[in-house]
């Protein structure tokens, strides 16, 4: 079974074929993604790229766009000072499926 380390959106992910993963939001209209592998694991054989492994491409397709993550609540509070603010944030993600490692 092949595994590869890829760089998507400034972050590194360890992926294998037929795997789905949640990455930072990709630009609008992106249907397919092809990237180079930084490291390749093929059984017992490991190949490290300098900076990428030559001849290895990882293909992925976008399954969903703008999937909202968990809500993060940020609270600022000082006792006896009438300071109490509360804000929230939900990060948007894209869900991709790795189709092949060639």
C-alpha positions as YAML, in Angstrom:
chain: A
units: angstrom
residues:
- id: 1
  name: UNK
  ca: [0.00, 0.00, 0.00]
- id: 2
  name: UNK
  ca: [1.40, 3.35, -1.04]
- id: 3
  name: UNK
  ca: [1.42, 6.34, 1.28]
- id: 4
  name: UNK
  ca: [2.70, 9.82, 0.54]
- id: 5
  name: UNK
  ca: [3.31, 13.10, 2.32]
- id: 6
  name: UNK
  ca: [1.86, 16.01, 0.32]
- id: 7
  name: UNK
  ca: [1.81, 19.77, 0.77]
- id: 8
  name: UNK
  ca: [-1.68, 21.30, 0.45]
- id: 9
  name: UNK
  ca: [-2.37, 24.88, 1.50]
- id: 10
  name: UNK
  ca: [0.93, 25.24, 3.36]
- id: 11
  name: UNK
  ca: [0.34, 22.14, 5.52]
- id: 12
  name: UNK
  ca: [1.71, 18.62, 5.16]
- id: 13
  name: UNK
  ca: [-0.61, 15.60, 5.17]
- id: 14
  name: UNK
  ca: [0.13, 11.86, 5.20]
- id: 15
  name: UNK
  ca: [-2.28, 10.36, 2.66]
- id: 16
  name: UNK
  ca: [-3.07, 7.04, 0.99]
- id: 17
  name: UNK
  ca: [-5.36, 6.12, -1.91]
- id: 18
  name: UNK
  ca: [-9.15, 6.22, -1.40]
- id: 19
  name: UNK
  ca: [-8.74, 8.37, 1.74]
- id: 20
  name: UNK
  ca: [-10.86, 11.45, 2.40]
- id: 21
  name: UNK
  ca: [-9.48, 14.32, 4.40]
- id: 22
  name: UNK
  ca: [-10.44, 17.85, 5.39]
- id: 23
  name: UNK
  ca: [-8.05, 20.59, 4.27]
- id: 24
  name: UNK
  ca: [-8.17, 24.38, 4.44]
- id: 25
  name: UNK
  ca: [-10.59, 25.97, 1.98]
- id: 26
  name: UNK
  ca: [-9.36, 25.69, -1.60]
- id: 27
  name: UNK
  ca: [-10.01, 28.42, -4.20]
- id: 28
  name: UNK
  ca: [-13.55, 28.49, -5.63]
- id: 29
  name: UNK
  ca: [-14.11, 26.33, -8.69]
- id: 30
  name: UNK
  ca: [-11.39, 23.79, -7.87]
- id: 31
  name: UNK
  ca: [-12.68, 20.36, -8.91]
- id: 32
  name: UNK
  ca: [-9.44, 18.36, -9.09]
- id: 33
  name: UNK
  ca: [-6.06, 18.74, -7.48]
- id: 34
  name: UNK
  ca: [-2.66, 17.36, -8.48]
- id: 35
  name: UNK
  ca: [0.40, 17.85, -6.32]
- id: 36
  name: UNK
  ca: [3.91, 16.47, -5.91]
- id: 37
  name: UNK
  ca: [4.89, 14.09, -3.12]
- id: 38
  name: UNK
  ca: [7.46, 15.16, -0.54]
- id: 39
  name: UNK
  ca: [7.91, 11.60, 0.72]
- id: 40
  name: UNK
  ca: [6.76, 8.22, -0.61]
- id: 41
  name: UNK
  ca: [6.26, 5.02, 1.40]
- id: 42
  name: UNK
  ca: [5.78, 1.88, -0.70]
- id: 43
  name: UNK
  ca: [5.75, -1.11, 1.66]
- id: 44
  name: UNK
  ca: [9.22, -1.26, 3.23]
- id: 45
  name: UNK
  ca: [10.75, 1.11, 0.69]
- id: 46
  name: UNK
  ca: [10.81, 4.82, 1.63]
- id: 47
  name: UNK
  ca: [11.82, 7.58, -0.77]
- id: 48
  name: UNK
  ca: [12.55, 11.09, 0.50]
- id: 49
  name: UNK
  ca: [12.34, 13.94, -1.97]
- id: 50
  name: UNK
  ca: [14.75, 16.83, -2.35]
- id: 51
  name: UNK
  ca: [12.38, 18.77, -2.13]
- id: 52
  name: UNK
  ca: [9.93, 16.49, -4.03]
- id: 53
  name: UNK
  ca: [10.10, 12.89, -5.20]
- id: 54
  name: UNK
  ca: [10.74, 12.86, -8.94]
- id: 55
  name: UNK
  ca: [8.00, 11.32, -11.09]
- id: 56
  name: UNK
  ca: [5.44, 10.93, -8.30]
- id: 57
  name: UNK
  ca: [2.10, 12.77, -8.53]
- id: 58
  name: UNK
  ca: [-0.80, 12.60, -6.09]
- id: 59
  name: UNK
  ca: [-4.24, 13.24, -7.61]
- id: 60
  name: UNK
  ca: [-7.31, 14.23, -5.61]
- id: 61
  name: UNK
  ca: [-10.85, 15.37, -6.32]
- id: 62
  name: UNK
  ca: [-12.89, 17.83, -4.29]
- id: 63
  name: UNK
  ca: [-15.90, 16.12, -2.71]
- id: 64
  name: UNK
  ca: [-17.37, 19.09, -0.80]
- id: 65
  name: UNK
  ca: [-16.61, 22.78, -0.49]
- id: 66
  name: UNK
  ca: [-17.21, 25.20, 2.38]
- id: 67
  name: UNK
  ca: [-17.74, 22.61, 5.10]
- id: 68
  name: UNK
  ca: [-17.93, 24.43, 8.44]
- id: 69
  name: UNK
  ca: [-15.74, 23.18, 11.25]
- id: 70
  name: UNK
  ca: [-16.45, 23.23, 14.97]
- id: 71
  name: UNK
  ca: [-17.35, 26.55, 16.54]
- id: 72
  name: UNK
  ca: [-14.61, 28.17, 18.60]
- id: 73
  name: UNK
  ca: [-15.77, 30.60, 21.30]
- id: 74
  name: UNK
  ca: [-13.42, 33.37, 22.40]
- id: 75
  name: UNK
  ca: [-14.27, 35.13, 25.66]
- id: 76
  name: UNK
  ca: [-12.64, 38.26, 27.07]
- id: 77
  name: UNK
  ca: [-13.61, 38.95, 30.66]
- id: 78
  name: UNK
  ca: [-12.30, 41.10, 33.51]
- id: 79
  name: UNK
  ca: [-14.05, 40.93, 36.83]
- id: 80
  name: UNK
  ca: [-15.35, 44.18, 38.33]
- id: 81
  name: UNK
  ca: [-14.44, 46.14, 35.16]
- id: 82
  name: UNK
  ca: [-17.60, 45.69, 33.03]
- id: 83
  name: UNK
  ca: [-15.52, 43.98, 30.37]
- id: 84
  name: UNK
  ca: [-17.25, 40.98, 28.84]
- id: 85
  name: UNK
  ca: [-17.07, 40.26, 25.12]
- id: 86
  name: UNK
  ca: [-17.75, 36.98, 23.43]
- id: 87
  name: UNK
  ca: [-17.01, 36.15, 19.79]
- id: 88
  name: UNK
  ca: [-17.20, 32.97, 17.79]
- id: 89
  name: UNK
  ca: [-15.51, 31.56, 14.71]
- id: 90
  name: UNK
  ca: [-16.19, 28.61, 12.38]
- id: 91
  name: UNK
  ca: [-13.38, 27.77, 9.99]
- id: 92
  name: UNK
  ca: [-14.36, 26.70, 6.47]
- id: 93
  name: UNK
  ca: [-12.82, 23.54, 4.98]
- id: 94
  name: UNK
  ca: [-12.80, 21.57, 1.74]
- id: 95
  name: UNK
  ca: [-13.21, 17.79, 1.80]
- id: 96
  name: UNK
  ca: [-11.01, 16.00, -0.74]
- id: 97
  name: UNK
  ca: [-10.63, 12.36, -1.72]
- id: 98
  name: UNK
  ca: [-7.24, 11.00, -2.84]
- id: 99
  name: UNK
  ca: [-7.82, 9.18, -6.13]
- id: 100
  name: UNK
  ca: [-4.33, 7.97, -7.02]
- id: 101
  name: UNK
  ca: [-0.65, 8.03, -6.15]
- id: 102
  name: UNK
  ca: [1.42, 7.51, -9.34]
...
